[in-house]
Amino acid sequence: MRERKSVKFNLQQQQQEDQNGHLSPFKLTKLFDQDASWDKDQLGDVLHWIRQGLALLCGLLWGAIPLVGGIWFLLFVVLSSGVIYGYYSLILKIDEEEFGGHGALLQEGLFASVSLFLVFNQFSRTLWHFKHDLSAECS
């Protein structure tokens, strides 16, 4: 009986916080907890931001090296999708059918990450190589 009241009270308190615009803090330990419960929006947000971070990192790295051509772009898409697939299937071990299947989960944040990858790839390539071109002209 006491447990039911506690659960109801926590649920009501969480709903009031959500209505007031104050969301409960997200715990980083939940990211690696296989027993944690996920709703579709939370998991989508986590997958989206993992992919954005990977796009930022790969875009800067690919541009600094510089790796050009379509094969490196495809490698980013495959690597990004592989990381996302590995995260939700191997680390979280969720049932993907509850969240719309593999297609919906793998698509989460894909187009935004491709754009971010391309922007930071071009940005770092331009910044890195323009700086080196100027120093070569001055010598």
C-alpha positions in Angstrom: 0.0 0.0 0.0 2.7 2.4 1.0 4.7 1.5 -2.2 1.7 2.4 -4.4 1.3 5.8 -2.8 5.0 6.5 -3.2 4.9 5.5 -6.9 1.7 7.6 -7.4 3.2 10.6 -5.6 6.4 10.4 -7.6 4.5 10.1 -10.8 2.3 13.1 -9.9 5.3 15.1 -8.9 7.1 14.3 -12.2 4.0 15.3 -14.2 3.8 18.7 -12.3 7.4 19.3 -13.0 6.9 18.6 -16.7 3.8 20.9 -16.8 5.8 23.7 -15.1 8.5 23.5 -17.7 11.1 22.1 -15.4 12.2 18.7 -16.6 13.8 16.2 -14.2 17.6 16.0 -14.6 18.9 13.3 -16.9 21.3 10.9 -15.3 24.4 9.9 -17.3 24.4 6.5 -15.7 21.1 5.7 -17.5 23.1 5.8 -20.8 24.7 2.5 -20.1 22.1 0.9 -17.9 20.5 -2.1 -19.6 17.6 -2.2 -17.1 16.6 1.5 -17.6 13.3 2.2 -19.1 13.3 4.4 -22.2 10.4 6.2 -23.9 10.6 6.9 -27.6 11.5 10.5 -27.2 14.3 10.0 -24.7 16.0 7.3 -26.8 15.6 9.4 -29.9 17.2 12.4 -28.3 20.1 10.3 -27.0 20.7 8.7 -30.4 20.4 12.0 -32.1 23.1 13.7 -29.9 25.5 10.7 -30.0 25.3 11.0 -33.8 25.8 14.8 -33.7 28.9 14.4 -31.5 30.3 11.8 -33.9 29.6 14.1 -36.9 31.5 16.9 -35.2 34.5 14.8 -34.4 34.7 13.1 -37.8 34.1 16.3 -39.7 36.9 18.0 -37.9 39.2 15.0 -38.3 38.4 14.3 -41.9 38.9 18.0 -42.8 42.2 18.3 -41.0 43.8 15.2 -42.6 42.2 16.1 -45.5 40.3 13.2 -46.7 38.4 14.0 -49.9 36.0 11.9 -52.0 32.8 10.1 -51.7 34.3 7.0 -50.0 35.1 9.0 -46.9 31.6 10.4 -46.8 30.2 6.9 -47.0 32.6 5.8 -44.4 31.2 8.4 -42.0 27.6 7.3 -42.7 28.5 3.6 -42.1 30.5 4.4 -39.0 27.8 6.6 -37.6 25.1 4.1 -38.2 27.3 1.3 -36.8 27.9 3.2 -33.6 24.2 3.9 -33.2 23.3 0.3 -33.9 25.9 -1.0 -31.5 24.7 1.4 -28.8 21.0 0.4 -28.8 21.4 -3.3 -29.6 24.6 -4.3 -27.7 24.8 -1.8 -24.9 21.2 -1.0 -24.1 19.8 -4.3 -25.5 16.4 -2.9 -26.2 13.7 -4.4 -28.3 13.9 -2.2 -31.4 10.3 -3.1 -32.4 9.0 -1.1 -29.5 10.6 2.0 -30.9 9.6 1.6 -34.6 12.2 -0.9 -35.8 15.8 -0.6 -36.9 14.9 1.9 -39.7 13.4 4.4 -37.3 16.3 4.1 -34.8 19.0 4.3 -37.4 17.4 7.3 -39.1 17.3 9.3 -35.8 19.5 12.3 -36.3 21.0 11.0 -39.6 20.3 14.0 -41.8 21.3 16.6 -39.2 24.5 14.7 -38.6 25.3 14.6 -42.3 24.9 18.3 -42.5 27.0 18.9 -39.4 29.7 16.6 -40.8 29.8 18.4 -44.1 30.0 21.9 -42.5 32.7 21.0 -40.0 34.6 19.0 -42.6 34.7 22.0 -44.9 35.4 24.4 -42.0 38.4 22.5 -40.7 39.8 21.8 -44.2 39.5 25.5 -45.1 40.9 26.7 -41.8 43.8 24.2 -41.6 44.9 24.4 -45.2 44.3 28.1 -45.7 46.6 28.8 -42.8 49.3 26.5 -44.3 49.0 28.1 -47.7 49.5 31.6 -46.3 52.6 30.5 -44.4 54.1 28.9 -47.6 53.5 32.2 -49.5 55.2 34.3 -46.9 58.4 32.2 -47.0 
